[in-house]
Amino acid sequence: MTQMDYKYSLLGSTVEDYRKRPLLLQVDETPMNLFAVLEVKRDLPRRWSNLGWFRKIRVYSFLFGLAVMFLITASYILTGDKKGLLLTPSPYHFSSLVSPGPLTFNLSSVKDYIHIKMVVKSIASKVEFQSSRQLPELKALVKSEPHMFSVIPRKFLPGVKNPCWYEEYTGNITSDPYRTNLYGRYSRRFRTVFQHLRNTFHEHLLHHNRKLYRMRCLPYFYIIGQPKCGTTDLYDRLKLHPDVKFTTFKEPHWWTRKRFGIIRLSEGFHDRYPVEDYLDLFDQAAYQIQGNLTANTSRSSQPDMIIGEASASTMWDNNAWVYFYDNTTKGEPPFLIQDFIHALQPDARFIVMLRDPVERLYSDYLYFGSANKSAEDFHEKVSESLQLFEGCLTEFTMRSCVYNTTVNNAMPVRLQVGLYIVYLMDWLTIFSRKQILVLRLEDHASNRKYTMHQVFEFLNLGPLTKEIESEITRSPASNTRRPADKNLGPMLPITKDILRDFYTPFNEKLAKVLQNDSFLWENNSKL
């Protein structure tokens, strides 16, 4: 640059800065380190040329204003202004801030194809799986979330299959029990449900020793992941079982987002949803369990009704940790979602639905991507994401890169969601293998009756009549690909080849842990 000099430097240590979500910038076609923050110093020239003076003024004013804008944005990050931070519903929101790396990809260029294959090979050489992680102590969890642990008891009602308890109701008998519920405040759809609950609330209160009690419940099982892997279809079929009830709506995302104050990921932080708001979502099912319990007081059999919760973010999304937990170790979160669930519900059960991660990523892109979607655009976003992930691995461990909020928000496509084994191994450090059922979407699509029987057996559900079983297994598939997205066609063969190489070492470890070679997805048909 001739008229203006720009100087760049890292502000603070790399380890300190990456946790503050710095911006990724590129100036004069030179990519900057992912964890760098831009510092701009403007040196004016001594003399200006008379020719084109006004034009130069306009150009330099624009560049200076752009630099100031970046510095202001960075100041929000560095000062920890959480209200001003943007979290993304999908990584595509940050695509304008992502550096494409040292090369601009040309799909017809053999050189570029070889380069990205070398990036994938470099990633594979750095893949390592920890045997176990250091589990947090209970007192550390309680200190982090004292209110949650004060509301949910250590023991649940005997004689009830689902985890439930009676909580003393101290509110005004004439007041609205759902008036402050944040789920109802931010969605009209949920307000209708709460109106029904509000009208029947008082008739379900239990009178005992001149006190009022309400039944509270947690779910017996969780459908925890993964997105675009058939969780909606599984949820819709399980809802048809007479002994299975769910929250008032699918995907409350409380464990991963709402309890941190994340309402929509395109916005900043709002008020944190208290655990009482989450428990309110189970009230409809709790009333039915309470009614069954009352009806069975003279019988020896237990009420068999169970409650489920289905949020496809529960297995993998720990992105909020960097804003709330300071006691990090090597850039890895000190607490994970499963730590809190286990501390409250050590006997909980979990269902995971997986899919060929290559096809999952393309489906994810088609579903969350907005304008200008194409197989070529997907290829470019995959290439950018692979370079960002490989860049992180040059400084940090694989596990810390998987849980790195900066990297996850910067990648144009969600590569990390398909690294199933990383998340599963962390879940298995605290829950036993028999508490986690892992299914494949490919198997479910080809034989729904078989997979649903696996689910029924896993949840200890009783036998069904042929009519109900037929209704559950023969219903059309839910949440299939939209017609407009189908018209875009499949991904490019070179993209599939690159992604296949990237996911292979992770799939191999997954197949070994689950002792099932079908999780290699070697002979997979497209879904």
Stockholm file with secondary structure:
# STOCKHOLM 1.0

chainA/1-527         MTQMDYKYSLLGSTVEDYRKRPLLLQVDETPMNLFAVLEVKRDLPRRWSNLGWFRKIRVYSFLFGLAVMFLITASYILTGDKKGLLLTPSPYHFSSLVSPGPLTFNLSSVKDYIHIKMVVKSIASKVEFQSSRQLPELKALVKSEPHMFSVIPRKFLPGVKNPCWYEEYTGNITSDPYRTNLYGRYSRRFRTVFQHLRNTFHEHLLHHNRKLYRMRCLPYFYIIGQPKCGTTDLYDRLKLHPDVKFTTFKEPHWWTRKRFGIIRLSEGFHDRYPVEDYLDLFDQAAYQIQGNLTANTSRSSQPDMIIGEASASTMWDNNAWVYFYDNTTKGEPPFLIQDFIHALQPDARFIVMLRDPVERLYSDYLYFGSANKSAEDFHEKVSESLQLFEGCLTEFTMRSCVYNTTVNNAMPVRLQVGLYIVYLMDWLTIFSRKQILVLRLEDHASNRKYTMHQVFEFLNLGPLTKEIESEITRSPASNTRRPADKNLGPMLPITKDILRDFYTPFNEKLAKVLQNDSFLWENNSKL
#=GR chainA/1-527 SS CCSCBCCCCCCSCHHHHHTTCCCCCEETTEECCTTCCCCCCCBCCSCCCSTTHHHHHHHHHHHHHHHHHHHHHHHHHHTTCGGGCCCCSSGGGGGGGCCCCSSCCCTTCHHHHHHHHHHHHHHHHTCCCCSCCCCCCHHHHHHHSHHHHHHSCSSCCTTCSSCEEEEECCSCTTSCTTTTCHHHHSCHHHHHHHHHHHHHTGGGCEEETTEEEEEEECCSEEEEECTTSSHHHHHHHHTTSTTEEECSSSCCCTTTTGGGTCSSTTSCCCCCCCHHHHHHTTHHHHHHHHHHHHHTTTSSSCCCCEEEEECTTTTTCCTTHHHHCCCCBTTBCSCCHHHHHHHHCTTCEEEEEECCHHHHHHHHHHHHCCSSCCHHHHHHHHHHHHHHHHHHHTTSCHHHHHTCHHHHHHCSSCGGGGCHHHHHHHHHTTSCGGGEEEEEHHHHHHCHHHHHHHHHHHTTCCCCCHHHHHHHHHSCCSSCCCHHHHTTCSCCHHHHHHHHHHHHHHHHHHHHHHTCGGGGCTTCCCC
#=GC SS_cons         CCSCBCCCCCCSCHHHHHTTCCCCCEETTEECCTTCCCCCCCBCCSCCCSTTHHHHHHHHHHHHHHHHHHHHHHHHHHTTCGGGCCCCSSGGGGGGGCCCCSSCCCTTCHHHHHHHHHHHHHHHHTCCCCSCCCCCCHHHHHHHSHHHHHHSCSSCCTTCSSCEEEEECCSCTTSCTTTTCHHHHSCHHHHHHHHHHHHHTGGGCEEETTEEEEEEECCSEEEEECTTSSHHHHHHHHTTSTTEEECSSSCCCTTTTGGGTCSSTTSCCCCCCCHHHHHHTTHHHHHHHHHHHHHTTTSSSCCCCEEEEECTTTTTCCTTHHHHCCCCBTTBCSCCHHHHHHHHCTTCEEEEEECCHHHHHHHHHHHHCCSSCCHHHHHHHHHHHHHHHHHHHTTSCHHHHHTCHHHHHHCSSCGGGGCHHHHHHHHHTTSCGGGEEEEEHHHHHHCHHHHHHHHHHHTTCCCCCHHHHHHHHHSCCSSCCCHHHHTTCSCCHHHHHHHHHHHHHHHHHHHHHHTCGGGGCTTCCCC
//
